[in-house]
Amino acid sequence: MRRVTQVALMAAMVMPVLAQQRRPGSPPPQRQMPPPPAGGGGRGEHLAQWMDKHRNLTPQQQQNALRSEPGFQQLPPETQARVMGRLGQLNAMPPQQRQRVINRAEAMEKLEPQQRQQVRGALSQLGALPTERRRMVARAFRDLRRVPPEQRQNALNSAAYRDFTPQERSTLNNLMQVEPMLPQQP
């Protein structure tokens, strides 16, 4: 079994790629090491820490630093290229957007594999909607997140949400089920 570093940058950027490459029926990838303790004494490093540690480097220097991470060279070349592409995407983002992405990656890393799959499924379902309908469902989801949990079902049954198709209502319900696992939006 290939040993990949527990650096959260790798977990946040590589795990989705590795999950796509799994063979049907094969078990999900297992973590090699537990996450580092809150005191920072662990061997792994979180995405936010990695980005902060390398923030003063040029994008090329960051790529070189990523290439030198333990386990990176053992990844298939296509995976290495995708990870480098994701690092480039992070560097091209405005600071607030980059921070949101980092926060989401951190939140996803803390979830159990089944929870991660549930979140990915709900977000995938949202992504499959036509653009305008996806925006409408996403807005409704943001609005419902502001409603106290015990009142959400009543809100969802209100006139404001009656124009949703059964597929959109299903998407919204699935998003509401994973909502506690998602980081809060500012």
KEFI-297850 format. One line per 4 residues: number of its first residue (from 1); their letters; for each residue x negated, y negated, z of N, C-alpha, C. Coordinates in Angstrom, 2 decimals. Atoms other than C-alpha are relative to their C-alpha. Example, Ala and Ser with C-alpha at 12.3 -4.5 7.8 and 13.67 -1.06 7.14 Angstrom:
1> AS> -0.89/1.19/0.00/-12.30/4.50/7.80/-0.90/-1.20/0.00 | 0.82/1.19/-0.06/-13.67/1.06/7.14/0.77/-1.09/0.73
//
This chain:
1> MRRV> -0.85/1.19/0.00/0.00/0.00/0.00/-0.88/-1.24/0.00 | 0.78/1.22/0.15/-1.33/-3.39/-1.00/0.17/-0.86/1.25 | -0.06/0.85/-1.20/-2.20/-5.63/1.97/-0.04/-1.45/-0.44 | -0.10/1.41/0.37/-1.08/-9.23/1.46/-0.06/-0.82/1.28
5> TQVA> 0.14/0.84/-1.18/-1.99/-11.98/3.89/1.34/-0.47/0.53 | -1.22/0.47/-0.65/0.64/-13.19/6.36/0.12/-1.50/-0.05 | -0.10/1.45/0.10/0.00/-16.80/5.48/1.40/-0.34/-0.46 | -1.39/0.31/0.34/3.46/-18.32/5.36/0.10/-0.60/-1.39
9> LMAA> -0.02/0.48/1.38/2.54/-20.06/2.14/0.21/1.17/-0.93 | -0.16/-1.19/0.82/2.20/-16.64/0.65/1.39/0.58/0.20 | -1.33/-0.57/-0.26/5.36/-15.40/2.36/1.08/-0.83/-0.66 | -1.03/0.87/0.57/7.37/-18.39/1.28/-0.03/-0.04/-1.51
13> MVMP> 0.12/0.14/1.44/6.03/-18.45/-2.23/-0.07/1.34/-0.71 | 0.21/-1.28/0.66/5.23/-14.80/-2.93/1.14/0.98/0.24 | -1.02/-1.00/-0.30/7.97/-12.82/-1.19/1.14/0.00/-1.01 | -1.05/-0.07/1.02/10.68/-13.93/-3.64/-0.50/0.63/-1.29
17> VLAQ> 0.57/-0.57/1.21/8.37/-12.97/-6.49/-0.18/1.51/0.17 | 0.20/-1.42/-0.24/7.46/-9.63/-4.93/1.33/0.74/0.06 | -1.31/-0.64/-0.09/11.12/-8.89/-4.22/0.55/0.27/-1.40 | -0.47/-0.20/1.36/11.86/-9.30/-7.93/-0.73/1.16/-0.66
21> QRRP> 0.81/-1.03/0.63/9.11/-6.81/-8.77/0.22/1.38/0.61 | -0.23/-1.29/-0.63/10.31/-4.05/-6.42/0.74/0.93/-0.94 | -0.73/-1.01/0.77/11.48/-0.84/-8.03/1.32/0.29/0.70 | -1.27/-0.34/-0.64/15.14/0.06/-7.46/-0.17/1.20/0.92
25> GSPP> 0.06/-1.10/-0.96/15.49/2.26/-4.40/-1.23/-0.02/0.89 | 1.19/0.06/-0.86/12.10/1.33/-2.96/0.32/-0.87/1.21 | -0.30/0.78/-1.20/12.07/-0.03/0.59/-0.51/-1.43/-0.15 | 0.48/1.37/0.07/11.69/-3.78/1.10/-1.40/-0.09/0.57
29> PQRQ> 1.35/0.14/-0.52/8.16/-5.01/1.76/0.03/-0.25/1.50 | 0.08/0.16/-1.44/7.17/-4.81/5.41/-1.04/-1.06/0.32 | 0.98/0.96/-0.46/5.38/-7.57/7.28/-1.22/0.74/0.52 | 1.22/-0.62/-0.46/1.77/-6.69/7.94/-0.34/-0.41/1.43
33> MPPP> 0.31/0.52/-1.32/1.45/-8.87/11.04/1.21/-0.79/0.48 | -1.09/0.84/-0.48/3.97/-10.57/13.30/-0.35/-1.46/-0.21 | 0.30/1.41/0.14/4.33/-14.32/12.96/-0.85/-0.46/1.17 | 0.85/0.46/-1.08/1.85/-16.29/15.03/0.83/-0.51/1.16
37> PAGG> -0.74/0.51/-1.15/2.90/-17.16/18.56/0.12/-1.52/-0.07 | -0.26/1.45/0.02/4.24/-20.66/19.21/-1.24/-0.79/0.37 | 1.21/0.70/-0.41/0.92/-21.59/20.79/-1.03/-0.13/-1.11 | 0.91/0.13/1.12/-0.79/-21.21/17.43/-1.16/0.96/0.02
41> GGRG> 1.13/-0.89/-0.10/-3.06/-18.34/18.40/0.05/1.17/-0.95 | -0.13/-1.14/0.89/-1.97/-16.00/15.62/-0.97/-0.06/-1.16 | 0.90/-0.06/1.15/-3.86/-14.91/12.53/0.64/-0.61/-1.23 | -0.70/0.56/1.14/-1.20/-16.15/10.13/0.17/-1.49/0.15
45> EHLA> -0.16/1.44/0.02/-0.40/-19.68/9.18/1.29/-0.30/-0.74 | -1.26/0.33/0.63/2.91/-21.27/8.27/-0.21/-0.98/-1.14 | 0.08/0.86/1.17/3.59/-23.12/5.05/-0.26/-1.45/0.39 | 0.18/1.39/-0.43/3.89/-26.46/6.85/-1.44/-0.23/0.48
49> QWMD> 1.37/0.14/-0.50/0.56/-25.88/8.60/-1.01/0.06/-1.15 | 0.92/-0.13/1.13/-1.12/-24.77/5.38/-0.01/-1.27/-0.83 | -0.08/1.22/0.80/0.15/-27.78/3.45/-0.62/-1.18/0.74 | 0.57/1.09/-0.78/-0.82/-30.13/6.29/-1.53/0.10/0.02
53> KHRN> 1.44/-0.23/-0.06/-4.28/-28.60/6.55/-0.68/-0.35/-1.33 | 0.57/0.22/1.32/-4.80/-28.99/2.79/0.53/-1.26/-0.69 | -0.65/1.15/0.61/-2.94/-32.28/2.24/-0.96/-1.01/-0.62 | 0.95/0.98/0.53/-6.06/-34.35/1.59/-0.80/0.52/-1.20
57> LTPQ> 0.70/-0.59/1.14/-7.25/-32.02/-1.16/0.74/-0.34/-1.29 | -0.64/0.18/1.30/-6.61/-32.57/-4.84/0.77/1.29/-0.31 | -0.69/-1.24/0.38/-4.20/-30.10/-6.47/-0.96/1.12/-0.41 | 0.97/-1.01/0.40/-7.20/-28.31/-8.00/-0.69/0.62/1.21
61> QQQN> 0.63/-0.50/-1.22/-8.87/-28.01/-4.59/0.97/0.87/0.80 | -1.00/-0.82/-0.67/-5.62/-26.70/-3.11/0.12/1.36/-0.68 | -0.06/-1.27/0.73/-5.45/-24.07/-5.84/-1.20/0.87/0.34 | 1.20/-0.74/-0.38/-9.03/-23.07/-5.05/0.12/0.56/1.42
65> ALRS> -0.19/-0.46/-1.38/-8.16/-22.85/-1.34/0.98/1.17/0.03 | -0.97/-1.09/0.05/-5.15/-20.67/-2.16/-0.64/1.27/-0.57 | 0.68/-1.16/0.59/-7.28/-18.40/-4.34/-0.92/0.69/1.02 | 0.92/-0.59/-0.98/-9.62/-17.89/-1.38/0.73/0.60/1.19
69> EPGF> -0.76/-0.60/-1.10/-6.80/-16.80/0.96/-0.14/1.52/-0.06 | 0.08/-1.46/-0.02/-7.13/-13.17/2.10/1.22/0.62/-0.67 | -1.08/-0.72/0.66/-5.06/-10.88/-0.09/0.44/-0.60/-1.32 | -0.48/0.64/1.22/-4.46/-13.38/-2.88/-0.54/0.69/-1.25
73> QQLP> 0.62/-0.62/1.18/-6.89/-11.72/-5.29/0.55/1.40/-0.28 | -0.57/-1.33/0.22/-5.14/-8.37/-4.77/1.38/-0.05/-0.65 | -1.30/0.13/0.66/-1.88/-9.75/-6.17/-0.18/0.17/-1.51 | 0.09/-0.10/1.46/-1.12/-8.99/-9.83/-0.18/-1.39/-0.60
77> PETQ> 0.26/1.30/0.63/-2.24/-11.78/-12.19/1.28/-0.82/-0.24 | -1.25/0.74/0.25/1.39/-12.67/-13.05/0.50/-0.63/1.30 | -0.45/0.52/-1.29/2.20/-13.10/-9.35/-0.89/-1.16/0.42 | 0.91/1.10/-0.32/-0.90/-15.22/-8.81/0.38/-1.25/-0.78
81> ARVM> -0.37/1.14/0.84/0.17/-17.44/-11.71/1.29/-0.64/0.51 | -1.26/0.56/-0.52/3.69/-17.82/-10.27/-0.22/-0.76/1.30 | 0.28/0.67/-1.27/2.34/-18.71/-6.83/-0.69/-1.33/-0.27 | 0.68/1.26/0.36/0.03/-21.31/-8.38/1.01/-1.00/-0.56
85> GRLG> -1.04/0.87/0.55/3.01/-22.68/-10.29/0.86/-0.60/1.09 | -0.81/0.50/-1.11/5.02/-22.97/-7.09/-0.77/-1.03/0.82 | 0.82/0.99/-0.69/2.14/-24.78/-5.40/0.01/-1.31/-0.78 | -0.06/1.19/0.84/2.10/-27.18/-8.34/1.33/-0.71/0.12
89> QLNA> -1.33/0.59/-0.17/5.85/-27.70/-7.98/0.09/-0.75/1.33 | -0.02/0.67/-1.30/5.44/-28.51/-4.29/-0.77/-1.32/-0.05 | 0.81/1.21/0.07/2.71/-31.02/-5.04/0.65/-1.09/-0.85 | -0.65/0.98/0.87/4.85/-32.70/-7.70/1.25/-0.61/0.63
93> MPPQ> -1.23/0.48/-0.64/7.78/-33.25/-5.32/-0.26/-1.26/0.81 | 0.10/1.12/-0.95/8.46/-36.48/-3.47/-0.11/0.57/1.42 | 0.24/-0.53/-1.35/7.49/-36.11/0.21/1.25/0.53/0.71 | -1.21/-0.47/-0.70/11.08/-35.80/1.52/0.49/1.31/-0.59
97> QRQR> -0.44/-1.25/0.63/11.98/-33.11/-1.00/-0.95/1.13/0.36 | 0.99/-1.02/-0.36/8.73/-31.24/-0.29/0.26/0.47/1.43 | -0.25/-0.39/-1.39/9.54/-31.32/3.43/1.24/0.86/0.12 | -1.20/-0.84/-0.02/13.03/-29.92/2.79/-0.32/1.41/-0.46
101> VINR> 0.38/-1.32/0.52/11.52/-27.08/0.76/-0.81/0.76/1.04 | 0.81/-0.63/-1.04/8.97/-26.37/3.48/0.88/0.45/1.17 | -0.91/-0.37/-1.10/11.70/-26.40/6.15/0.83/1.22/-0.37 | -0.78/-1.17/0.43/13.79/-23.95/4.10/-0.86/1.25/0.01
105> AEAM> 0.91/-1.16/0.01/10.78/-21.67/3.62/-0.26/0.49/1.42 | 0.23/-0.36/-1.40/10.10/-21.75/7.36/1.23/0.70/0.58 | -1.23/-0.60/-0.51/13.74/-20.98/8.15/0.18/1.41/-0.57 | -0.14/-1.31/0.63/13.80/-18.09/5.65/-0.98/1.01/0.59
109> EKLE> 1.02/-0.90/-0.55/10.61/-16.64/7.10/0.43/0.58/1.34 | -0.42/-0.44/-1.34/12.24/-16.37/10.53/1.15/1.00/-0.05 | -1.15/-0.90/0.10/15.18/-14.33/9.23/-0.44/1.45/-0.16 | 0.21/-1.43/0.24/15.40/-10.56/9.24/0.20/0.24/-1.50
113> PQQR> -0.14/-0.27/1.44/15.16/-8.98/5.75/1.46/0.05/-0.47 | -1.42/-0.08/0.38/18.91/-8.25/5.69/0.62/-1.39/-0.05 | -0.52/1.36/-0.02/19.70/-11.85/6.61/-0.52/-0.79/-1.21 | 0.57/0.69/1.17/17.32/-13.15/3.92/0.74/0.40/-1.27
117> QQVR> -0.72/-0.49/1.17/19.09/-10.96/1.37/1.40/-0.59/-0.06 | -1.34/0.58/-0.06/22.48/-12.24/2.52/-0.04/-1.47/-0.44 | 0.14/1.40/0.39/21.31/-15.86/2.16/-0.28/-0.10/-1.50 | 0.31/0.03/1.44/19.79/-15.18/-1.26/1.22/0.34/-0.84
121> GALS> -1.20/-0.39/0.74/23.01/-13.48/-2.38/0.99/-1.15/-0.09 | -0.94/1.12/-0.01/25.16/-16.44/-1.34/-0.50/-1.14/-0.89 | 0.56/1.07/0.83/22.80/-18.94/-2.98/-0.01/0.39/-1.48 | -0.04/-0.49/1.38/22.61/-16.79/-6.11/1.41/-0.12/-0.56
125> QLGA> -1.40/0.13/0.41/26.40/-16.71/-6.26/0.32/-1.46/-0.32 | -0.20/1.42/0.26/26.42/-20.51/-6.03/-0.69/-0.39/-1.31 | 0.75/0.33/1.20/23.75/-20.74/-8.74/0.62/0.53/-1.28 | -0.63/-0.59/1.19/25.85/-18.60/-11.10/1.19/-0.81/-0.49
129> LPTE> -1.14/0.81/0.41/28.65/-21.16/-11.19/-0.42/-1.02/-1.06 | 0.31/1.08/0.96/28.86/-23.66/-14.07/-0.43/-1.26/0.76 | 0.64/1.14/-0.66/26.92/-26.84/-13.25/0.97/-0.90/0.76 | -0.93/0.93/-0.65/29.84/-29.13/-12.49/0.74/0.66/1.16
133> RRRM> -0.69/-0.72/-1.07/31.67/-26.51/-10.43/-0.97/0.32/1.15 | 1.02/-0.26/-1.03/28.44/-25.63/-8.61/-0.19/-1.23/0.87 | 0.15/1.24/-0.77/28.04/-29.27/-7.60/1.20/-0.22/0.91 | -1.21/0.18/-0.78/31.63/-29.39/-6.41/0.00/0.95/1.22
137> VARA> 0.04/-0.97/-1.10/31.22/-26.22/-4.31/-1.09/-0.39/0.99 | 1.10/0.41/-0.90/27.89/-27.46/-2.91/0.43/-1.20/0.85 | -0.51/1.15/-0.77/29.53/-30.77/-1.90/0.98/0.47/1.07 | -0.97/-0.53/-0.96/32.38/-28.87/-0.26/-0.71/0.71/1.15
141> FRDL> 0.77/-0.69/-1.03/29.85/-26.72/1.59/-0.64/-1.00/0.97 | 0.60/1.02/-0.87/28.00/-29.79/2.87/1.06/-0.65/0.89 | -1.08/0.60/-0.79/31.31/-31.30/3.98/0.46/0.95/1.10 | -0.46/-0.98/-0.99/32.40/-28.09/5.73/-1.03/0.22/1.10
145> RRVP> 1.03/-0.15/-1.04/29.07/-27.89/7.57/0.16/-1.03/1.10 | -0.19/1.07/-0.99/30.03/-31.13/9.30/1.22/0.25/0.89 | -1.21/-0.33/-0.76/33.30/-29.62/10.55/-0.38/1.01/1.08 | 0.30/-0.99/-1.05/33.14/-27.78/13.89/0.36/1.41/-0.47
149> PEQR> -0.22/-1.37/0.50/32.90/-24.01/13.23/1.42/0.53/0.22 | -1.33/-0.53/-0.28/36.24/-23.25/14.87/1.10/-0.64/-0.86 | -0.99/0.68/0.83/38.01/-25.67/12.50/-0.24/0.21/-1.51 | 0.37/-0.14/1.41/36.35/-24.63/9.23/1.03/0.75/-0.83
153> QNAL> -0.96/-0.78/0.78/38.86/-22.01/8.16/1.25/-0.81/-0.29 | -1.15/0.88/0.23/41.73/-24.48/8.62/-0.33/-1.04/-1.07 | 0.40/0.99/1.01/39.81/-27.06/6.61/-0.05/0.63/-1.38 | 0.11/-0.70/1.29/39.11/-24.53/3.87/1.38/0.31/-0.57
157> NSAA> -1.36/-0.28/0.46/42.84/-23.74/3.68/0.80/-1.27/-0.28 | -0.70/1.27/0.21/43.73/-27.44/3.41/0.12/-0.33/-1.49 | -0.25/0.43/1.39/44.89/-29.21/0.24/-1.29/-0.41/-0.71 | 1.25/0.46/0.61/41.38/-30.56/-0.34/-0.73/1.11/-0.74
161> YRDF> 0.72/-1.12/0.59/40.20/-27.07/-1.31/0.89/0.92/-0.84 | -0.93/-0.86/0.75/43.23/-25.71/-3.18/-0.35/0.12/-1.48 | 0.34/-0.05/1.42/41.78/-26.47/-6.62/-1.17/0.95/-0.30 | 1.10/-0.93/0.20/38.97/-23.98/-6.11/0.53/1.31/-0.57
165> TPQE> -0.37/-1.31/0.54/39.09/-20.77/-8.14/-0.30/1.07/1.05 | 0.34/-1.07/-0.96/38.98/-17.42/-6.31/-1.51/0.23/0.09 | 1.46/-0.18/-0.01/35.30/-17.08/-7.33/-0.68/-1.11/0.82 | 0.58/1.13/-0.73/34.49/-20.55/-5.95/0.32/0.10/1.49
169> RSTL> -0.35/-0.19/-1.42/36.37/-19.82/-2.71/-0.84/1.12/0.61 | 0.84/-1.09/-0.47/34.46/-16.56/-2.40/-1.43/-0.50/0.25 | 1.34/0.58/-0.15/31.18/-18.43/-2.94/-0.05/-0.86/1.25 | -0.04/0.88/-1.16/32.16/-21.02/-0.36/0.08/0.80/1.30
173> NNLM> -0.09/-0.85/-1.19/33.15/-18.32/2.15/-1.34/0.68/0.30 | 1.30/-0.63/-0.21/29.83/-16.52/1.61/-1.04/-1.00/0.50 | 0.90/1.04/-0.49/27.94/-19.77/2.07/0.28/-0.32/1.46 | -0.34/0.30/-1.39/29.84/-20.42/5.29/-0.46/1.14/0.93
177> QVEP> 0.48/-1.12/-0.83/28.88/-16.93/6.55/-1.49/-0.11/0.28 | 1.46/0.12/-0.20/25.17/-17.66/6.06/-0.39/-1.37/0.54 | 0.29/1.36/-0.43/25.43/-21.29/7.17/-0.84/-0.07/1.27 | 0.83/0.10/-1.21/24.03/-20.64/10.68/-1.47/0.35/-0.26
181> MLPQ> 1.37/-0.41/0.29/20.91/-19.16/9.04/-0.75/-1.06/-0.82 | 0.59/1.02/0.85/20.28/-22.23/6.87/-0.44/-1.20/0.83 | 0.42/1.19/-0.74/18.30/-25.26/8.04/1.02/-1.13/-0.21 | -0.91/1.14/0.10/20.38/-28.36/8.72/-0.56/-1.03/-0.97
185> QP> 0.40/1.04/0.94/20.28/-31.04/6.04/0.08/-1.35/0.71 | -0.03/1.31/-0.66/19.48/-34.61/7.09/1.21/-0.80/-0.42
//
